[in-house]
Amino acid sequence: MSTTAISVLIVGALAGGFVSGLAGFGTALMALGIWLYVVPPDVAVQLVLICSIIAQTSTLPSVWRSIDFKLVWPFLAGGIVGVPLGTALVAYADPRDFKLSVGILLLVFPAALYLQRRPMAFRIGGKAADTAIGFAGGVLGGLAGLSGPIPILWASVRGWGKDERRGLFQTFNWTILTAALCMQAGSGLIAHQTMWLALLVLPATIGGAWLGARAYHVLSDGNFRDVVLGLLFLSGITLVWSSIG
């Protein structure tokens, strides 16, 4: 691999790690588009999965006290059940239609929530609704690695604070992505090349996550909300553009 390709991988790892450390999700959003210039799509997706778990594991101690497991467990229960179903649907889903549908969702709802400046605190459905949202996130995670968007939007509707949302994002995404990685590894889908590349970008991933975690702690509730909605909107643009292209 050339020096230029290695540099591109490191830059992508630094950017992906930073966003993950800042928001508790978003490694794929920042890193995938960069890595696809130098590695095949299947390797890039696997690398995103591994680096997401590494980044979130490295920043977990700094947000551990903010995790409310009474709040998180319904999402985890639903998500774990949804992952195998999403993985099974890979053979049947049309990638273009799927990306376009999710992309439109991520354009409309974050924009609407951003324009709705009044605090929202819906309690509809209670724990059962939270479990259903977690299940939907698990299905999307198993299908396309998109475990975060649905629970993240739901947390905004619930009106939870910065620490509650961050604790949910990080715990849920870490659990779902780890389950997806274990299923792929058990199926022999993780290439040896991916493991070597993950070791190569490990320092940049952890360094970026550390910087992002430092930035997270200085954000107010409102700033964090706007960052999260902005990342979701950017993800929607990326999905719509790639599906049309």
C-alpha positions in Angstrom: 0.0 0.0 0.0 1.3 3.4 -0.9 2.2 6.2 1.5 -0.7 8.3 0.0 -3.2 5.5 0.7 -2.0 5.0 4.2 -2.3 8.8 4.8 -5.9 8.7 3.5 -6.7 5.8 5.9 -5.3 7.7 8.8 -7.1 10.9 8.0 -10.4 9.0 7.7 -9.8 7.2 11.1 -9.0 10.5 12.8 -12.2 12.1 11.4 -14.4 9.1 12.2 -13.0 8.8 15.7 -13.5 12.5 16.4 -17.2 12.4 15.5 -17.7 9.2 17.4 -16.1 10.7 20.5 -18.1 13.9 20.1 -21.6 12.4 19.4 -21.4 8.7 20.3 -22.0 7.7 16.7 -21.0 8.8 13.2 -17.8 6.9 12.4 -19.3 5.7 9.1 -20.6 9.1 8.2 -17.1 10.7 8.3 -14.8 7.8 7.5 -16.5 5.7 4.9 -16.5 8.3 2.1 -12.7 8.9 2.7 -11.7 5.2 2.9 -13.6 4.2 -0.3 -10.9 6.1 -2.3 -8.3 3.6 -1.3 -9.9 0.3 -0.3 -12.8 -1.8 -1.7 -16.3 -1.2 -0.3 -16.5 -4.5 1.6 -13.2 -3.8 3.4 -14.2 -0.2 4.1 -17.5 -1.2 5.7 -15.8 -3.9 7.8 -13.2 -1.3 8.8 -15.9 1.2 9.8 -17.5 -1.5 12.0 -14.3 -2.3 13.8 -13.2 1.3 14.3 -16.6 2.3 15.5 -16.4 -0.2 18.3 -12.8 0.8 19.1 -13.7 4.5 19.3 -16.7 4.0 21.4 -14.9 1.6 23.7 -12.1 4.0 24.3 -14.4 6.8 25.3 -16.8 4.7 27.4 -15.0 5.5 30.7 -15.5 9.2 30.2 -19.3 8.9 29.8 -19.9 5.9 32.0 -21.5 7.9 34.8 -24.0 9.5 32.4 -25.4 6.2 31.3 -28.8 5.5 32.7 -29.3 1.7 32.2 -33.0 2.0 33.3 -33.4 4.2 30.3 -31.2 2.2 27.9 -32.2 -1.4 28.5 -35.5 -1.4 26.5 -33.5 -0.2 23.4 -30.9 -2.9 23.9 -33.4 -5.7 24.3 -35.2 -4.7 21.1 -32.0 -4.1 19.2 -30.4 -7.4 20.0 -33.6 -9.2 18.7 -33.6 -7.0 15.5 -30.0 -7.6 14.4 -30.4 -11.2 13.2 -33.5 -10.2 11.3 -31.7 -7.3 9.6 -28.8 -9.6 8.7 -31.2 -12.1 7.2 -32.9 -9.3 5.1 -29.6 -8.4 3.4 -30.3 -10.9 0.6 -33.7 -9.5 -0.1 -33.5 -5.7 0.3 -32.8 -3.5 -2.7 -29.8 -1.4 -1.6 -30.7 1.7 -3.7 -34.4 1.9 -2.6 -33.3 1.2 1.0 -30.7 4.0 1.1 -33.0 6.4 -0.6 -35.9 5.8 1.9 -33.6 6.1 4.9 -31.9 9.2 3.4 -35.2 11.0 2.9 -36.2 10.1 6.5 -32.9 11.7 7.7 -33.5 14.8 5.6 -37.1 15.5 6.7 -37.1 14.6 10.5 -33.9 16.2 11.6 -34.8 19.4 9.7 -38.3 19.4 11.3 -36.8 18.8 14.8 -34.2 21.6 14.3 -36.9 24.1 13.3 -39.0 23.0 16.3 -37.1 25.0 18.9 -39.6 24.4 21.7 -38.5 21.6 24.0 -40.3 18.3 23.3 -40.9 15.6 25.9 -43.3 13.0 24.5 -44.0 10.0 26.7 -46.1 8.1 24.3 -45.8 4.3 24.6 -43.4 4.2 27.5 -40.9 1.3 27.7 -42.8 -0.7 25.0 -42.3 2.1 22.5 -38.6 2.4 23.4 -38.2 -1.4 22.8 -39.9 -1.1 19.4 -37.6 1.7 18.4 -34.6 -0.3 19.6 -35.9 -3.3 17.5 -36.1 -1.0 14.4 -32.5 0.2 15.1 -31.3 -3.3 15.4 -32.9 -4.3 12.1 -31.3 -1.4 10.3 -28.0 -2.1 12.0 -28.0 -5.7 10.8 -29.1 -4.7 7.4 -26.8 -1.8 6.7 -24.9 -0.8 9.8 -27.4 2.1 10.4 -28.3 1.3 14.0 -28.2 4.8 15.2 -30.6 7.1 13.3 -34.0 5.8 14.5 -33.1 5.8 18.3 -31.3 9.1 17.9 -34.4 10.8 16.4 -36.6 9.1 19.0 -34.4 10.5 21.8 -34.9 14.0 20.4 -38.6 13.5 20.4 -38.5 12.3 24.0 -36.7 15.5 25.0 -33.9 13.9 27.0 -30.9 15.9 28.0 -27.3 15.8 26.6 -26.0 13.1 29.0 -29.1 10.9 28.7 -28.9 11.0 24.9 -25.2 10.4 24.7 -25.4 7.5 27.1 -28.1 6.0 24.9 -26.3 6.6 21.6 -23.0 5.1 22.8 -24.4 2.1 24.7 -26.9 1.2 21.9 -24.5 1.6 19.0 -21.7 -0.2 20.8 -23.9 -3.2 21.6 -25.5 -3.4 18.1 -22.3 -3.0 16.2 -20.5 -5.5 18.4 -23.3 -8.0 17.8 -23.1 -7.4 14.0 -19.3 -7.8 14.0 -19.5 -11.0 16.0 -22.1 -12.4 13.5 -19.9 -11.4 10.5 -16.8 -12.8 12.1 -18.6 -16.0 12.9 -19.6 -16.3 9.3 -16.1 -15.8 8.1 -16.8 -12.5 6.4 -14.0 -10.4 8.1 -11.0 -10.4 5.8 -7.4 -10.6 7.1 -6.6 -7.4 5.2 -9.3 -5.6 7.3 -7.7 -6.7 10.6 -4.2 -5.4 9.5 -5.7 -2.1 8.4 -7.6 -1.8 11.7 -4.3 -2.1 13.5 -2.7 0.5 11.2 -5.4 3.1 12.0 -5.8 2.2 15.6 -3.8 5.1 17.1 -5.6 7.7 14.8 -9.0 6.2 15.8 -8.3 6.4 19.5 -6.7 9.8 19.2 -9.7 11.2 17.3 -12.1 9.7 19.7 -10.2 11.3 22.6 -10.4 14.8 21.0 -14.1 14.3 20.3 -14.8 13.4 23.9 -13.0 16.5 25.1 -15.2 18.6 22.7 -18.4 16.8 23.9 -17.8 17.9 27.5 -17.8 21.6 26.6 -21.1 21.5 24.6 -24.3 22.7 26.1 -27.6 20.7 25.7 -28.6 22.9 22.9 -25.3 22.7 21.1 -25.2 18.9 21.4 -28.8 18.7 20.0 -27.8 20.8 17.0 -24.6 18.8 16.4 -26.6 15.5 16.4 -29.3 16.8 14.1 -26.7 18.2 11.8 -24.9 14.9 11.6 -28.1 13.1 10.9 -29.0 15.6 8.1 -25.6 15.2 6.6 -26.0 11.4 6.7 -29.3 11.8 4.8 -27.7 13.9 2.1 -25.0 11.2 1.7 -27.5 8.4 1.5 -29.7 10.1 -1.0 -26.8 11.2 -3.2 -25.3 7.7 -3.3 -28.6 6.1 -4.1 -29.3 8.5 -6.9 -25.8 8.3 -8.2 
